[in-house]
Amino acid sequence: MRHPPAPTEASGAPRARPGRTAGAIAAVALLSGLAIAPQAGPARAQPPAHATDSAKAKNGKASSGKATPTPSTAPKADASSPAAGAGALGLPPGTLGHFPQLDTAGAKGDIAYGAYQRGFYITALQAALKRAKADNDPVAMTLIAELYNHGFGVPHDQKAAIDWYHKAATAGSADAQFALGLMALTGNGMTANEEEAAKMFRQAAEKGHGAAAYNLGLLYMQGRKVRQDMPKAAHWFELAAEKDLEDAQYALAVLLKAGNGVDRDVPGAAQLMGRAAKLGHVTAQVEFAIMQFNGMGVPKDEAAAAALFRKAALAGNAIAQNRYARLLSAGRGTAQDPVAAVSWHLMAKSRGLGDPMLDGVADKLSPEDRRKAEDQARRWGAELPSTGAPAGPPQGGARQAAPAGNAAKPASKPAAQTKPSAPAAAKPAPATP
């Protein structure tokens, strides 16, 4: 039996997105820049909503509201709310506001955020306004800004949101500084100004804000309103990676693997790539599977690589589908199964990634097995996400902000993004396991 060649660089570079980030290797191609498209869905977790908050709006400043960012009248109070439209860059659930939990034993708790978390937005606003007035509390100010910015319990009012973000940022809130950075970067509610965005990201990043550090790293990587500086980009990616941002882990792994802006460290790159893969970064899953298959920076393990290729393939990644198909065709790391191999090959091909070698495997199937493979591809393809493509799945790059909340792990699959151009990088051949 003829074995296919070992996997090679597969998925492109780290990406910059409104949801995850250059080196001389393929993984850098996805590092296309700062994204500015809105993000929705799983990229933002909404607090639970209830219909029991009976607080009434006073003087036109607050009205009960559903969680929608429509700039007209405020929706009804604390009803079940769909995900509000997010900004363009930033971190998903829990980026803004590191609030204490009400349920923590012995903790004083945060009444305003506790109400917000339960969907009692008017109560949250009243408590936050009281605290902001009495104590000049930056956390309370940030929460007020979030309520206005997303129209939670009050009419959507970006001007009021920006005013409160500025107050909170002046009082030292890294979350507010990050939010203002996103607005300046995307021109959301204010004139777009990347220089101002870099300034605000730096202020927040210096306070340890992971998403701000990641976005600042992207600006340095691309030389946008700052001089391109890969060592500085790596520095800020490292800070963000320590906060468990999988996009930053992937970005830093790419730089370490290539020795771009940092000393080359393949084992270190593999460790970071594995962490990002565990957090759900699909491109990292593909890259780490390749490293496992080849024993690059980690012990060689074809079975683990095959399992990880399959996981990324199920997420709709065309490159993973192609490589898993190759392993199935050869029986490397998994049982040999030509029919399943052709099914995965046809799914990858439908996403634009062809493979003459696998075409040959398909040609050798009996008419009955060929029909079976085609039926499986149609059935599975209809159920799988349509996010895979030869250039990599829509994941990775700049992160997007979410409403104020406790720190949480970032979501991995934003709904939309754009990919600015990346630094020069070698594009991988679409061949391999």
N, C-alpha and C positions, 0 to 999 in steps of 0.2 A: 504493500500500500504506500502510495506516495504521500509524504507529509507536506503540508503547506509550509511556507517559511514562517519564522517567528513573527509575532506582531511587531509593528514599528510605531512611531509616533502617529497618533490617530486623530485627535479631536480638535486641533486648532489651539488658539491661545486663550488665556484668561480673558473674560470679557468685562467690559464696563457696562452696566445697565442701569435702568431705573430700578433692577433687581439683582448681580455678582461681579475684570481687570484685564518684558518684551524680550525677548531674548532671541537667540538664533535657532530656536527650535519650533516645531510645529505648534506646540501648545500656546505659543504667543499670539497666533493669529486671532484668537478670540478676544484678546486684549484689545478690543477695538476702541474703547474710549468711554466717555461719559454719556450715558443714555439720557434722553429727555422725554421719552414717551411715558404717558401715564401708566400706572400699574394698578391692577385690581385683583380680586379673588384672593387666593391663598397667601398673597404677599402681605395682606393686612388682616389681622385678627380683630374682630369687633368685640367689645364687651357685651355681656349678656344684657338683654333689654327686658324691661318689665312694664306693665301698664298700671302700676300701683302708686306711682309718685304723683301726689295730688297738688304739688306746689303750683301756683299760678304765676303767670308773667306779670311783672309790675312795670309801669311806666314805659312799656314797649321794649324793655331791655331783655326780657326772657319770655319765651313762650314754650309750652311743651313741645317736644320735637322728636321725630323719628330721625334715625341716623342717615340723612342724605345731605349731600353738600349742595343742594340746589340754592342758588342765590335769590330765590324769591321769598315767599313766606315760609316761616319755620313750620315743619310738620308737627304732628301730634306728639304729645308727651310720652316719652319713654316706651314707645311701641317697639315691636321687634324690628330691628334695623338691618338692612343689607349692608354690605361693605361699602363704605364711602369711597369716592374716587380719591386715590392717593396722589401724592406729588410725583415728581419725575425720578428722583434718585433717593436712595436711602435704605434704611434697614426696616424689615418687617416687624411684626408684633413686638411691642414692648421696648422700642427704641427710646421713646421719649418718656422721661419721668421715672426715676428709680424710687418708687414709692414703697413704704413699708406695708406689709400685708396686715389687714385687720385681724386675720385669723392666727397670726403668729403668737404663740404662748408668751405672755408677759410683755408683749409689745404694746406701745401706746396706740399705734395705728394711724392711719391717715383717713379721716372721715370723708374729705372731699374726693379723694381718689377711690375710696371704698364705694361711694355712691356712684361715681363714674363707672367703675368696673361692673356694677350691677345694673347699669342702664338708667340710673336715676340722675339724669343730666342736670335738671334744674336744681335739685338738692346739691349736686356737686358744684354747680356754678355759685350758688349762694354761699356755701362753705368756703370755697376758694376765694371769692371776693372778700369775705370777712377776714380771711387770713392775710390776703395780699395787702389789705388796707391797714391792718393792725401791725403786721410784722414785716412788711416788705418782702414776703416770702417768694423766692424765685420759682420754687416748685409749684406753688399755687398759681403764680402768674402764667407759667407755662401751660398748666392745665386749662386756665381760662382761654388762653390763645388757641389751644387745640379745639375747645368747644366752638369758638367762633370760626375757626378755620374749616371745620367739617360740618358746621350747622347742627351740632348735637344740642338739642334743647333750646337753641336760640337761632335766629335767622343767620344764614351763612353770611359772614361779613369779614372779608379778607383784610380790609383796612384796620378793623378793630383787632383782628388776630395779629397783624404785623405790629401794631402799637404795643400789644401785650407781650409779644415775643421780644421786642426791643427792651421793654422794661425788665423782663426776666433775664435777658442776655446781659444787660448792664448790671443786674444784681448777681451775676455769676453763673447762670444756668447754661451748662454745656448743651443740654437738649435744645434750648431756645436758640443758641448760637448755631447749632447744626441745622435747625429748621430754617433759620434765616439764610444760611448758606445755600440750602436747596432752592429756596425761593429766588435768591440772586442768580443762581446758576441757570435756572430754567425760565426765569422771567415770569414766574407764577405769582401774580399779585404785585409785582414791582418790575422796574426796568431790569432786563438781564444784564448782569455785570459779573463776569467770571473772576475778575480781580477781587471784588468784594466777597464772592463766594469762597475763594481760596483763603482770604483773611478770616472769615467766620469759621471755616472748617479747621483752620489751624488753631484758633482759640479753643474750639471744642476738643480737638484732638489732643492738645496739650493738657487737657483735663482728663484724658483717658477715654474719650468718646470713640468707640470702635468704628462706627459707621463714618464719622467725620474723618478719622484717620485713613480709612480705606479710600474715601473719595479724594482726600488730599493726595494720597499716593497715586491715584489715577491722574490727577492734574500734573504731578511731577513726571509721571511716566510719559505723558503725552506732550508735555511742555506747553500747557495751556495757561497763559497769563503768568506762568512761572517758567524759569529756564528748565529744560528737560534735564532731569537728574535721576538716574536709575538708583544710585545708592540711597538717595532720600526717599524715592518711591518704595524701595525695599524696607526702609526703616518704618515707614508708616504702615505698610502692609503687615509688617511683623507685629506692630502694636495691635492692629485690628485682628490679626490671626489669633492672638492671645485671648481675644474676647469671643472666640469661637465663631467668627464670621467665615463661613466656608468659602466664600468668594476670595477673601483675603488669603486664606490658607492655600487655595489653589494658585492664586497669583504669585505668592511668595515661593511656592514649590516650583513653579515654572522658572522663576529667576534663579533659584538655587540649582536647578537641574542644568541650566544653560550657563551658569556663572555670569549672569548678566547683572552688573551692578553690585554683585556680592561674590564671595569666593564660591567656586563650584562645590556643591555638597550633595551628591546623589542620594546617600542614605537619609540626609535631612529632608531632601525634596520628597522622597518616598514616604517618610513619616507624615509630613504635612499633607501630601496628596491622599494618603489613607484616611487622615482625619476628615478632610473635606468630603471624601467619598462616603464615609459613615454618616456625615450630616446630610447626605442626599444630593450633593453636587454631581450631576450626571456626567459632565465632562471629566471631572476628577475620577469618577468611577472607571471610565474608559481608560484614562491615562494610568491609573493605578493597576488596573487589570493587565495592561501591557507590561508594566514594571514587574508584576508578579509572574507573568508568563515567561519573561526573559531573565528573571532573577536579577533585576537591576535595582540595586539599593535595598532589596529585600530578598529573603530566601525564595528560590524558584518554586512555584506552586501552580501547576497548570490547572488543577481542579478548582482552586480558589479563583484563579483568573477567569475560568469558564463561567463560574457562578456569578462573578461580578459583571462579566460581559452580558450575561443573560438578564441581570437586574437592570442594567442600563438600556438593554434592548427593549425590555418591557416598558421602559419610560419613553420609548419612541425615538431613541437615538439611532440614526441610520448607520453610523460607524460601528457601534456596538452590535447592531443586527448583522452587519457584514462579517465582523470578526467571529461572532458566535456561530454563524453559519459555516465559516471555514473550520472551526473546531469540530462542529458536528459532522462535517463531511469527512474529516480525517480521524475522528475519535480521539482527539487530544484534550485531556482534562474532562471529558464527558463521553458517554457511550456514543458510538458511531451511529448516525441516523441520517441518511441521505435525504429522506423525505422532509424531515424537520429542517435540515440544512437549506433545502431549496425554498421552503416556506419563508424562512428568515431572509434568505437572499432576495426573494421576490418583494418582501416588504421594504428592504433597504433600497432595492432598485426603484420601487414606486416613489421613494423619497429622493431619487436622483443619484444614488450611489450604485453604479453597476460594477460587475466583476466577471470578466471573461472566464476565469477558472471555474467559478460557480455556475456560469452558463453551461459549461461543459458537464458539470455534475447533473444539472437539470436535463440535459440532452440524453443522458444515459438512463434516466428513469423510464420505467414502463409507462405506457399511456395512462394506466390506472393510477400508478403512484404519482404521476405528474398532475393528474386532476386532483388527487388528494392534497398534494402540496399547494396547488393553486387555491383550493377551497379553504384550507387552513390559513393561508396568507390573507385571503379576503376577510375571513371571519375574525382573525386576530387583528388584522390591520384596522378593521372598523372599530375595534374596542381599545386599541392602544392610542396614547396621546400622539398628536401629529406634530411633535416638537423636534424630531430628529431630522438632520440634514447633513450632507457631507461636510459643511463648514462647522458643524457642531450644533447642539441644541440651544434654544433661546434661554440661556441661563448663565449667570455670572456677570460681574461688573458692578458698577456703582449701585449703592443700595438706597432704598427708599424709606422715607419716614413713615411711622405709623402713629396712631394716637397715643397720648401719654399713657404710660403703663409700666408695670414692673418689667425688669430686664428679662428677655426671653431669647431663645435661640431663633436665629433668622429663618424665615421661610425660604425654600429653595426654588420655587417655580413662579416667578412673576408672570403676569398675563401678557405684557407687552414690553417692548424695548426697541431701541435703535442702537446700531453699532457704528460708532465713529471709527475712522481708520486707525489701525494699529501701527506701531513701529515696524520697520522692515523685518520680516521673519520668513524662514523657509517653510513652505507649505508642504505637508506630508503627502506622500503618495497614498492613494486610497487603498493600498493593498494590505492585507495581512494576517492574521494569525498564522 
